[in-house]
Amino acid sequence: MKLLLHNCCGPCTIYPLGRLREQGFQVHGYFYNPNIHPYTEWQKRQLALLRYADEQHLPVIVEEGYDLEDYLREVVYREAVRCRLCYGMRLRKAAKVARKGKFDAFTTTLLVSPFQKHDLIKETGLAVAEETGIPFYYEDFRVGYPAATEISRSLGMYRQQYCGCIFSEKERFAQGEKKKNRASR
């Protein structure tokens, strides 16, 4: 079975790739993440993925261009539901690539992170499958997150500290500032 694996980054690819191959899937990667900000972060994640993919003999389709503007048009003034919109945007594009490439199904490495909205990813993937006619392969990959984290560290792989979007970057740094301000009172 030929499966398209949407990749958010290198570290999150480790466990799903191994697990899917164990099950006999012929896996191809797909990098499309217009949500990642800033551009240098997007470059680091793409490079880390491509290096790992090369080592693992994983063919990866890279969506050319940095489509931050498309992401922002999708989520601005709808920040409260930005994750739903972001997941939909990326999974819809992955499903279209899967259909065009005659893949049997698509899935995403987003399902490995305990920091993502897992049920929302599953719900979105299934809705996109219904919309596009290409099956969404669902598996809870979170069990492999701790081991993948250790492997990525041992490989010296670039590891990010936030989901990637400008809003999560703000939350990451704003929380640190709030703690620092409380401590200085």
Backbone as CSV, one residue per row, in Angstrom:
resi,resn,N_x,N_y,N_z,CA_x,CA_y,CA_z,C_x,C_y,C_z
1,MET,0.848,-1.184,0.000,0.000,0.000,0.000,0.887,1.238,0.000
2,LYS,0.653,2.128,-0.914,1.428,3.356,-1.080,0.783,4.467,-0.243
3,LEU,1.548,5.017,0.697,0.997,5.982,1.645,1.795,7.281,1.622
4,LEU,1.105,8.415,1.593,1.743,9.724,1.653,1.722,10.190,3.107
5,LEU,2.908,10.451,3.639,3.062,10.883,5.027,3.387,12.370,5.051
6,HIS,2.410,13.176,5.466,2.673,14.610,5.623,3.663,14.761,6.780
7,ASN,4.765,15.483,6.535,5.816,15.650,7.540,5.832,17.085,8.044
8,CYS,5.749,17.246,9.350,5.886,18.585,9.928,7.353,18.904,10.199
9,CYS,8.148,17.868,10.476,9.568,18.067,10.786,10.266,16.702,10.831
10,GLY,11.581,16.731,10.982,12.355,15.500,11.048,12.081,14.660,12.288
11,PRO,12.184,15.245,13.493,11.979,14.449,14.697,10.619,13.739,14.752
12,CYS,9.583,14.425,14.286,8.254,13.812,14.321,8.060,12.750,13.239
13,THR,9.000,12.646,12.314,8.915,11.642,11.258,9.460,10.294,11.728
14,ILE,10.343,10.304,12.690,11.061,9.094,13.098,10.133,7.925,13.423
15,TYR,9.251,8.090,14.396,8.413,6.966,14.800,7.383,6.575,13.739
16,PRO,6.607,7.523,13.191,5.620,7.101,12.189,6.246,6.379,10.994
17,LEU,7.392,6.860,10.523,8.042,6.217,9.386,8.393,4.766,9.712
18,GLY,9.021,4.555,10.847,9.380,3.190,11.247,8.163,2.310,11.417
19,ARG,7.171,2.818,12.072,5.943,2.060,12.340,5.225,1.698,11.046
20,LEU,5.113,2.655,10.143,4.420,2.396,8.880,5.182,1.392,8.016
21,ARG,6.487,1.520,8.015,7.289,0.547,7.248,7.180,-0.856,7.839
22,GLU,7.142,-0.947,9.166,6.961,-2.253,9.820,5.674,-2.920,9.354
23,GLN,4.674,-2.118,9.076,3.376,-2.637,8.650,3.310,-2.896,7.147
24,GLY,4.417,-2.649,6.470,4.483,-2.960,5.051,4.089,-1.835,4.107
25,PHE,3.879,-0.641,4.631,3.530,0.489,3.767,4.742,0.952,2.962
26,GLN,4.499,1.348,1.743,5.501,2.025,0.924,5.254,3.512,1.198
27,VAL,6.163,4.142,1.951,5.940,5.497,2.451,6.710,6.527,1.631
28,HIS,6.019,7.611,1.323,6.615,8.798,0.707,6.281,9.965,1.615
29,GLY,7.240,10.857,1.814,7.001,12.026,2.638,6.460,13.189,1.827
30,TYR,5.892,14.146,2.542,5.366,15.362,1.914,5.551,16.516,2.892
31,PHE,6.332,17.513,2.482,6.584,18.673,3.336,5.805,19.872,2.816
32,TYR,4.785,20.261,3.581,3.995,21.453,3.296,3.548,22.013,4.642
33,ASN,4.130,23.129,5.024,3.864,23.708,6.338,3.938,25.233,6.280
34,PRO,2.924,25.864,5.666,2.949,27.307,5.518,2.762,28.056,6.840
35,ASN,2.411,27.331,7.868,2.199,27.926,9.190,3.502,28.279,9.900
36,ILE,4.597,27.675,9.508,5.845,27.831,10.253,6.420,29.229,10.063
37,HIS,6.748,29.840,11.179,7.275,31.204,11.215,8.396,31.251,12.232
38,PRO,9.455,31.975,12.007,9.791,32.738,10.807,10.329,31.826,9.707
39,TYR,10.669,32.447,8.596,11.179,31.722,7.436,12.396,30.874,7.794
40,THR,13.267,31.378,8.638,14.464,30.622,9.022,14.089,29.346,9.777
41,GLU,13.015,29.392,10.541,12.523,28.195,11.245,12.016,27.179,10.225
42,TRP,11.279,27.653,9.249,10.766,26.794,8.178,11.923,26.114,7.461
43,GLN,12.976,26.871,7.170,14.153,26.312,6.500,14.828,25.237,7.356
44,LYS,14.987,25.507,8.650,15.637,24.545,9.547,14.851,23.237,9.608
45,ARG,13.530,23.342,9.712,12.703,22.139,9.788,12.744,21.346,8.492
46,GLN,12.691,22.059,7.383,12.757,21.381,6.091,14.104,20.679,5.918
47,LEU,15.181,21.357,6.239,16.519,20.784,6.100,16.693,19.558,6.997
48,ALA,16.242,19.651,8.249,16.348,18.509,9.170,15.572,17.306,8.629
49,LEU,14.383,17.568,8.099,13.586,16.485,7.524,14.304,15.873,6.332
50,LEU,14.796,16.699,5.423,15.421,16.178,4.206,16.698,15.396,4.504
51,ARG,17.448,15.833,5.503,18.649,15.074,5.890,18.259,13.700,6.422
52,TYR,17.264,13.684,7.305,16.816,12.413,7.874,16.220,11.521,6.776
53,ALA,15.426,12.106,5.907,14.804,11.353,4.820,15.870,10.721,3.925
54,ASP,16.921,11.468,3.664,18.017,10.945,2.837,18.659,9.730,3.514
55,GLU,18.901,9.829,4.814,19.495,8.712,5.565,18.578,7.487,5.573
56,GLN,17.282,7.740,5.574,16.300,6.656,5.661,15.774,6.208,4.296
57,HIS,16.296,6.790,3.237,15.844,6.470,1.873,14.339,6.700,1.732
58,LEU,13.903,7.825,2.293,12.497,8.225,2.220,12.352,9.285,1.138
59,PRO,11.662,8.974,0.050,11.417,10.018,-0.943,10.466,11.061,-0.354
60,VAL,10.790,12.327,-0.570,9.962,13.408,-0.018,9.575,14.376,-1.132
61,ILE,8.302,14.654,-1.197,7.789,15.688,-2.091,7.790,16.975,-1.275
62,VAL,8.459,17.996,-1.777,8.515,19.278,-1.070,7.672,20.273,-1.841
63,GLU,6.692,20.819,-1.170,5.870,21.866,-1.775,6.730,23.116,-1.854
64,GLU,6.981,23.561,-3.050,7.872,24.702,-3.242,7.229,25.989,-2.745
65,GLY,8.057,26.855,-2.244,7.589,28.167,-1.806,7.213,28.185,-0.345
66,TYR,7.308,29.348,0.199,6.983,29.599,1.605,5.672,30.378,1.615
67,ASP,4.572,29.689,1.828,3.230,30.258,1.689,2.664,30.835,2.981
68,LEU,3.469,31.589,3.697,3.010,32.185,4.950,1.760,33.041,4.739
69,GLU,1.727,33.770,3.632,0.573,34.651,3.376,-0.722,33.848,3.271
70,ASP,-0.676,32.684,2.618,-1.875,31.841,2.518,-2.334,31.392,3.897
71,TYR,-1.377,30.998,4.732,-1.719,30.587,6.089,-2.367,31.747,6.854
72,LEU,-1.753,32.918,6.785,-2.285,34.072,7.515,-3.676,34.452,7.014
73,ARG,-3.888,34.411,5.706,-5.232,34.707,5.160,-6.268,33.729,5.727
74,GLU,-5.838,32.511,5.948,-6.740,31.470,6.451,-7.120,31.693,7.919
75,VAL,-6.174,32.150,8.733,-6.419,32.169,10.179,-6.661,33.548,10.807
76,VAL,-6.258,34.616,10.161,-6.415,35.944,10.766,-7.894,36.234,11.003
77,TYR,-8.162,36.765,12.159,-9.513,37.057,12.672,-10.258,35.786,13.066
78,ARG,-9.588,34.663,12.998,-10.188,33.389,13.431,-9.184,32.637,14.297
79,GLU,-8.430,33.389,15.082,-7.339,32.811,15.865,-7.818,31.732,16.829
80,ALA,-9.038,31.847,17.321,-9.558,30.869,18.286,-9.679,29.469,17.669
81,VAL,-9.803,29.405,16.348,-9.922,28.112,15.670,-8.764,27.893,14.698
82,ARG,-7.658,28.557,14.963,-6.531,28.521,14.034,-5.979,27.112,13.831
83,CYS,-5.943,26.292,14.863,-5.398,24.935,14.715,-6.263,24.115,13.763
84,ARG,-7.567,24.210,13.909,-8.478,23.490,13.012,-8.228,23.929,11.567
85,LEU,-8.116,25.228,11.362,-7.893,25.754,10.013,-6.536,25.338,9.463
86,CYS,-5.530,25.383,10.307,-4.170,25.014,9.909,-4.088,23.526,9.561
87,TYR,-4.643,22.677,10.418,-4.646,21.242,10.123,-5.380,20.975,8.808
88,GLY,-6.524,21.637,8.636,-7.309,21.451,7.425,-6.551,21.861,6.181
89,MET,-5.873,22.990,6.275,-5.106,23.507,5.137,-4.017,22.515,4.719
90,ARG,-3.263,22.026,5.706,-2.150,21.129,5.398,-2.624,19.744,4.969
91,LEU,-3.628,19.212,5.651,-4.108,17.871,5.302,-4.860,17.861,3.977
92,ARG,-5.578,18.934,3.677,-6.269,19.027,2.392,-5.252,19.009,1.243
93,LYS,-4.178,19.765,1.422,-3.141,19.805,0.387,-2.473,18.428,0.252
94,ALA,-2.219,17.773,1.380,-1.619,16.433,1.355,-2.540,15.440,0.640
95,ALA,-3.830,15.518,0.909,-4.781,14.608,0.262,-4.803,14.830,-1.245
96,LYS,-4.739,16.087,-1.663,-4.740,16.379,-3.108,-3.475,15.842,-3.775
97,VAL,-2.345,15.980,-3.103,-1.090,15.439,-3.637,-1.164,13.915,-3.677
98,ALA,-1.748,13.322,-2.644,-1.891,11.861,-2.593,-2.771,11.365,-3.738
99,ARG,-3.859,12.055,-3.959,-4.758,11.643,-5.048,-4.065,11.775,-6.401
100,LYS,-3.400,12.904,-6.619,-2.705,13.135,-7.890,-1.590,12.100,-8.103
101,GLY,-0.899,11.724,-7.011,0.197,10.762,-7.098,-0.246,9.304,-7.026
102,LYS,-1.558,9.085,-7.021,-2.129,7.731,-6.987,-1.703,6.948,-5.734
103,PHE,-1.667,7.656,-4.604,-1.408,7.005,-3.326,-2.705,6.355,-2.852
104,ASP,-2.567,5.331,-2.026,-3.749,4.647,-1.501,-4.361,5.373,-0.314
105,ALA,-3.541,6.162,0.379,-4.017,6.882,1.561,-2.984,7.944,1.940
106,PHE,-3.358,8.790,2.897,-2.446,9.784,3.440,-2.584,9.812,4.951
107,THR,-1.550,10.299,5.606,-1.563,10.483,7.051,-0.595,11.606,7.382
108,THR,-0.351,11.838,8.670,0.502,12.946,9.075,1.321,12.626,10.315
109,THR,2.519,13.192,10.352,3.372,13.046,11.536,2.857,13.881,12.701
110,LEU,1.910,14.760,12.454,1.324,15.542,13.543,0.721,14.627,14.610
111,LEU,0.373,13.414,14.221,-0.242,12.458,15.146,0.735,11.882,16.165
112,VAL,2.018,12.233,16.091,2.999,11.711,17.038,3.168,12.626,18.254
113,SER,2.881,13.894,18.107,3.173,14.847,19.171,2.091,14.909,20.245
114,PRO,2.482,14.760,21.506,1.507,14.917,22.583,1.127,16.390,22.785
115,PHE,1.794,17.295,22.083,1.521,18.725,22.222,0.525,19.232,21.180
116,GLN,0.189,18.404,20.211,-0.796,18.780,19.198,-2.192,18.367,19.663
117,LYS,-3.201,18.873,18.995,-4.602,18.564,19.324,-4.991,17.298,18.553
118,HIS,-4.652,16.181,19.153,-4.745,14.876,18.500,-6.143,14.576,17.948
119,ASP,-7.171,14.726,18.761,-8.524,14.409,18.306,-8.951,15.302,17.150
120,LEU,-8.519,16.549,17.185,-8.833,17.485,16.109,-8.114,17.095,14.813
121,ILE,-6.891,16.618,14.922,-6.149,16.153,13.734,-6.878,14.961,13.123
122,LYS,-7.263,14.020,13.967,-7.984,12.833,13.483,-9.298,13.246,12.815
123,GLU,-10.057,14.075,13.485,-11.340,14.549,12.949,-11.142,15.264,11.604
124,THR,-10.136,16.109,11.541,-9.854,16.859,10.316,-9.416,15.926,9.198
125,GLY,-8.530,14.992,9.511,-8.071,14.038,8.504,-9.220,13.231,7.924
126,LEU,-10.131,12.778,8.773,-11.279,12.001,8.307,-12.226,12.854,7.467
127,ALA,-12.414,14.121,7.856,-13.271,15.033,7.084,-12.654,15.319,5.709
128,VAL,-11.346,15.525,5.680,-10.655,15.779,4.416,-10.738,14.539,3.525
129,ALA,-10.630,13.370,4.105,-10.754,12.126,3.341,-12.131,12.044,2.685
130,GLU,-13.151,12.404,3.438,-14.525,12.397,2.914,-14.667,13.397,1.763
131,GLU,-14.076,14.568,1.941,-14.107,15.639,0.925,-13.405,15.255,-0.363
132,THR,-12.244,14.638,-0.222,-11.354,14.422,-1.366,-11.432,13.026,-1.968
133,GLY,-11.987,12.082,-1.227,-12.093,10.718,-1.733,-10.821,9.900,-1.578
134,ILE,-9.854,10.419,-0.849,-8.617,9.659,-0.593,-8.615,9.296,0.894
135,PRO,-8.465,8.034,1.253,-8.554,7.630,2.659,-7.468,8.259,3.543
136,PHE,-7.872,8.589,4.752,-6.949,9.074,5.780,-6.590,7.877,6.646
137,TYR,-5.313,7.563,6.722,-4.864,6.469,7.575,-4.641,7.050,8.966
138,TYR,-5.416,6.555,9.926,-5.280,7.039,11.290,-4.582,6.001,12.167
139,GLU,-3.594,6.470,12.910,-2.982,5.677,13.961,-2.479,6.657,15.015
140,ASP,-2.642,6.302,16.270,-2.136,7.138,17.362,-0.647,6.832,17.524
141,PHE,0.182,7.717,16.976,1.627,7.520,17.012,2.274,8.052,18.290
142,ARG,1.478,8.626,19.200,2.057,9.267,20.390,2.866,8.315,21.257
143,VAL,2.583,7.016,21.197,3.334,6.060,22.014,4.814,6.079,21.656
144,GLY,5.128,6.456,20.429,6.516,6.479,19.985,7.235,7.792,20.196
145,TYR,6.540,8.776,20.744,7.144,10.103,20.908,8.387,10.093,21.803
146,PRO,8.351,9.464,22.987,9.557,9.491,23.841,10.786,8.873,23.165
147,ALA,10.611,7.735,22.524,11.744,7.080,21.861,12.243,7.922,20.693
148,ALA,11.325,8.491,19.921,11.716,9.328,18.784,12.469,10.565,19.255
149,THR,12.061,11.098,20.397,12.750,12.260,20.967,14.193,11.906,21.283
150,GLU,14.386,10.764,21.917,15.751,10.333,22.249,16.580,10.079,20.988
151,ILE,15.980,9.439,20.012,16.694,9.166,18.759,17.088,10.480,18.091
152,SER,16.164,11.418,18.016,16.468,12.694,17.354,17.587,13.433,18.086
153,ARG,17.601,13.352,19.400,18.682,13.990,20.169,20.014,13.296,19.899
154,SER,19.995,11.976,19.878,21.246,11.241,19.644,21.790,11.491,18.237
155,LEU,20.905,11.810,17.299,21.330,12.119,15.932,21.748,13.582,15.768
156,GLY,21.549,14.374,16.820,21.869,15.798,16.737,20.927,16.540,15.797
157,MET,19.727,16.030,15.675,18.735,16.601,14.765,18.178,17.912,15.327
158,TYR,17.904,18.846,14.457,17.295,20.104,14.893,15.932,19.810,15.502
159,ARG,15.715,20.348,16.706,14.451,20.155,17.418,13.864,21.516,17.757
160,GLN,12.655,21.743,17.350,11.991,23.015,17.593,11.292,23.021,18.948
161,GLN,10.980,24.212,19.415,10.384,24.349,20.746,8.945,24.865,20.717
162,TYR,8.339,24.924,19.546,6.945,25.357,19.430,6.369,24.768,18.143
163,CYS,5.069,24.779,18.000,4.441,24.098,16.856,4.890,24.683,15.534
164,GLY,5.176,25.964,15.530,5.662,26.577,14.301,4.970,27.865,13.939
165,CYS,3.723,28.017,14.310,3.006,29.215,13.883,3.390,30.422,14.735
166,ILE,3.135,31.576,14.182,3.478,32.833,14.838,2.756,32.966,16.183
167,PHE,1.566,32.410,16.271,0.792,32.485,17.503,1.403,31.606,18.591
168,SER,1.837,30.404,18.215,2.459,29.527,19.218,3.824,30.058,19.628
169,GLU,4.523,30.719,18.698,5.800,31.336,19.043,5.575,32.444,20.075
170,LYS,4.551,33.241,19.857,4.219,34.308,20.810,3.879,33.709,22.176
171,GLU,3.051,32.676,22.188,2.662,32.041,23.452,3.880,31.502,24.190
172,ARG,4.780,30.905,23.450,5.998,30.340,24.050,6.802,31.415,24.768
173,PHE,7.055,32.525,24.094,7.874,33.573,24.682,7.094,34.423,25.675
174,ALA,5.806,34.644,25.436,4.991,35.446,26.347,4.861,34.764,27.705
175,GLN,4.764,33.436,27.715,4.676,32.708,28.990,5.947,32.905,29.799
176,GLY,7.077,32.871,29.134,8.351,33.094,29.823,8.438,34.491,30.405
177,GLU,7.944,35.461,29.659,7.935,36.847,30.137,7.006,36.995,31.344
178,LYS,5.836,36.343,31.302,4.890,36.407,32.420,5.535,35.836,33.687
179,LYS,6.219,34.693,33.544,6.882,34.079,34.700,7.968,34.990,35.245
180,LYS,8.736,35.590,34.355,9.820,36.479,34.755,9.245,37.706,35.482
181,ASN,8.156,38.261,34.974,7.532,39.423,35.592,6.949,39.084,36.958
182,ARG,6.365,37.909,37.117,5.820,37.498,38.419,6.954,37.318,39.427
183,ALA,8.056,36.757,38.974,9.191,36.508,39.868,9.844,37.800,40.336
184,SER,9.770,38.838,39.513,10.423,40.106,39.884,9.559,40.991,40.761
185,ARG,8.335,40.589,41.049,7.440,41.405,41.905,7.788,41.276,43.339
